């Protein structure tokens, strides 16, 4: 890609970014830095995604800005305790989370027990209220295209607003093949549902690839912060570098 095309892709991707710190070494100072980066003058990102214990801090730091606060529940294991996932969600919402990224109980799906998985999603959907619910399928573990498609339909039927590829904690994270399957499910869903690609996105070219998939599947103009998110940490620096070196908008 030329510097101009990289800059154009970066301009599209930056407002779709869920700037993330789910590292094991995350500290309050890390959250302050993340929230400051999220409001970079070159353009705010869509959201920050942080551990539940940092939600209140992030919400306070971002108050008055357009940047939303997302957190993870049932993460990263994808457990099957619906009551526990609901309690996590209610606590996070009380602390100021606008968006909940829930790990689907994918092992239940793999063993042919969709009702257990659906029960967790349904309880968390109710606890999320008018917030945004993104359902992490952990597609690298589901692996089989038919199972990814079935999990996508299950999540959408249970009320997920977004389908998300991965936790970023499994050996295989986002892949174009999985994203294509999820986009196919979204084409059949009511309008307003979205896709979040997460895990392994580091270069502007990675963002451009998934935006091209969305354009092809859903049409140019579909990808907005309301319908597409890119979950990453290091991608942010690459996007800003592309904007700095590419042609002006």
ChimeraX attribute file (.defattr): number of C-alpha atoms within 10 A of each C-alpha:
attribute: neighborCount
match mode: 1-to-1
recipient: residues
	/A:1	10
	/A:2	9
	/A:3	14
	/A:4	16
	/A:5	16
	/A:6	24
	/A:7	24
	/A:8	20
	/A:9	23
	/A:10	26
	/A:11	19
	/A:12	18
	/A:13	26
	/A:14	27
	/A:15	20
	/A:16	24
	/A:17	29
	/A:18	29
	/A:19	27
	/A:20	25
	/A:21	20
	/A:22	17
	/A:23	12
	/A:24	7
	/A:25	7
	/A:26	13
	/A:27	12
	/A:28	12
	/A:29	8
	/A:30	13
	/A:31	22
	/A:32	16
	/A:33	11
	/A:34	20
	/A:35	25
	/A:36	15
	/A:37	17
	/A:38	28
	/A:39	17
	/A:40	11
	/A:41	8
	/A:42	12
	/A:43	13
	/A:44	19
	/A:45	25
	/A:46	26
	/A:47	28
	/A:48	28
	/A:49	30
	/A:50	24
	/A:51	20
	/A:52	23
	/A:53	13
	/A:54	20
	/A:55	26
	/A:56	17
	/A:57	18
	/A:58	28
	/A:59	21
	/A:60	13
	/A:61	15
	/A:62	20
	/A:63	12
	/A:64	8
	/A:65	11
	/A:66	13
	/A:67	22
	/A:68	20
	/A:69	29
	/A:70	30
	/A:71	27
	/A:72	26
	/A:73	25
	/A:74	23
	/A:75	18
	/A:76	17
	/A:77	16
	/A:78	22
	/A:79	19
	/A:80	21
	/A:81	14
	/A:82	20
	/A:83	13
	/A:84	16
	/A:85	23
	/A:86	22
	/A:87	15
	/A:88	19
	/A:89	29
	/A:90	18
	/A:91	15
	/A:92	27
	/A:93	23
	/A:94	12
	/A:95	18
	/A:96	20
	/A:97	27
	/A:98	22
	/A:99	23
	/A:100	27
	/A:101	25
	/A:102	28
	/A:103	28
	/A:104	30
	/A:105	28
	/A:106	26
	/A:107	19
	/A:108	17
	/A:109	21
	/A:110	16
	/A:111	8
	/A:112	12
	/A:113	13
	/A:114	17
	/A:115	12
	/A:116	18
	/A:117	26
	/A:118	23
	/A:119	17
	/A:120	25
	/A:121	29
	/A:122	18
	/A:123	18
	/A:124	29
	/A:125	24
	/A:126	15
	/A:127	21
	/A:128	20
	/A:129	13
	/A:130	10
	/A:131	16
	/A:132	18
	/A:133	25
	/A:134	30
	/A:135	29
	/A:136	31
	/A:137	26
	/A:138	31
	/A:139	28
	/A:140	19
	/A:141	16
	/A:142	18
	/A:143	14
	/A:144	13
	/A:145	15
	/A:146	11
	/A:147	17
	/A:148	26
	/A:149	20
	/A:150	16
	/A:151	29
	/A:152	27
	/A:153	19
	/A:154	20
	/A:155	23
	/A:156	22
	/A:157	15
	/A:158	18
	/A:159	18
	/A:160	25
	/A:161	21
	/A:162	26
	/A:163	31
	/A:164	32
	/A:165	29
	/A:166	26
	/A:167	27
	/A:168	20
	/A:169	15
	/A:170	15
	/A:171	8
	/A:172	16
	/A:173	20
	/A:174	23
	/A:175	18
	/A:176	14
	/A:177	12
	/A:178	23
	/A:179	22
	/A:180	18
	/A:181	18
	/A:182	27
	/A:183	22
	/A:184	16
	/A:185	19
	/A:186	22
	/A:187	13
	/A:188	10
	/A:189	14
	/A:190	9
	/A:191	9
	/A:192	11
	/A:193	19
	/A:194	25
	/A:195	24
	/A:196	26
	/A:197	29
	/A:198	24
	/A:199	22
	/A:200	19
	/A:201	22
	/A:202	16
	/A:203	17
	/A:204	25
	/A:205	18
	/A:206	15
	/A:207	24
	/A:208	19
	/A:209	13
	/A:210	22
	/A:211	22
	/A:212	15
	/A:213	16
	/A:214	21
	/A:215	14
	/A:216	13
	/A:217	16
	/A:218	15
	/A:219	11
	/A:220	11
	/A:221	8
	/A:222	17
	/A:223	20
	/A:224	14
	/A:225	21
	/A:226	16
	/A:227	18
	/A:228	26
	/A:229	30
	/A:230	29
	/A:231	28
	/A:232	22
	/A:233	23
	/A:234	15
	/A:235	25
	/A:236	25
	/A:237	14
	/A:238	18
	/A:239	25
	/A:240	19
	/A:241	15
	/A:242	22
	/A:243	22
	/A:244	13
	/A:245	12
	/A:246	17
	/A:247	14
	/A:248	10
	/A:249	8
